[in-house]
Amino acid sequence: MKNKKKIAALIIWYNPLIKYLENIKSLSENVDKIFIVDNSEERPIKLIEKLSKDEKINYHFFGNNRGIGYALNFGIKKAMNEDFEYILTLDQDSIINKLSLNHLIKILEENKNCAFSCPFIINKYFTKKPQVGKQYDVNVAMTSGSLLNLNIHRKIGDFNNDFFIDYVDTDYCLRVKEKGFRIILTEDAQLFHNEANIKEIRLFGSKFYPYNHAPFRFYYKTRNLLYMRSKYLPKNYKMIKREEKVFLKTLLKALLFEKNRIQKLRMALKGVNDYRKRIIGRAEF
């Protein structure tokens, strides 16, 4: 790369597919090193064999799912130990090109108080379209596709291991804001990302896009949102209320349009119950 800064990428795996190989090969051309942290229960031997010739790839396998927060912290610490200044965090199915990465780098280079820069998210239905040249501060962003300034990350602290999955990124963003740092989104950078198994539903002339999350996700969404609420209210009232509205909208779409409705509702109620019991971390179902 022509950029002066050393840039690593961190990809979190969970039962990855062979088709993701092309994403990794393309990314390898644009960063100095790729850390792959695998939360799968079984090692994907065929995929690893195909990547073994790439010296930029550093692969770590736990043998069980330790959660998104643990995997992020593990990979980021590896990068910091090797003196990387920036790290691009990605889900296994997310796609970002060199031009978009360069826009993310530019933001961090020009804004020294920016904790991380993030791209515009595009799904397979193109429900939203980016505007060239548009750039602005945001309060919350996904970790996937974000470029972290590791010097600032040291001041923010680790991602929340206790959440396991869901709201790990939101909790981090709230701490970024509390410490007075910026999160900048540029629509010149785009990330192709399909959350869960998003579908298009047409009804009475309107379009709806339920995510079709697995039922267990509603347990973590409910429980972790309640923990965030107790932790950050009343100081971050607007941000928490926004997250509550997004959650209720997601749950409503699940109950109206998705399969396993009763199971998803039960998982949400279990999340409430476990929050009251102060249960945290990975749950057994």
Secondary structure by P-SEA (a helix, b strand, c coil): cccccbbbbbbbbccccccaaaaaaaaaacccbbbbbbcccccaaaaaaaacccccbbbbbccccccaaaaaaaaaaaaaaacccbbbbbcccccccaaaaaaaaaaaaacccccbbbbbbbcccccccccccbbbbbccccccccccaaaaaaaaccccccccccaaaaaaaaaaaaabbbbbbbccbbbbccccbbbbbbcccbbbbbccccaaaaaaaaaaaaaaaacccccaaaaaaaaaaaaaaaaaaaaccccaaaaaaaaaaaaaaaaaacccccccc
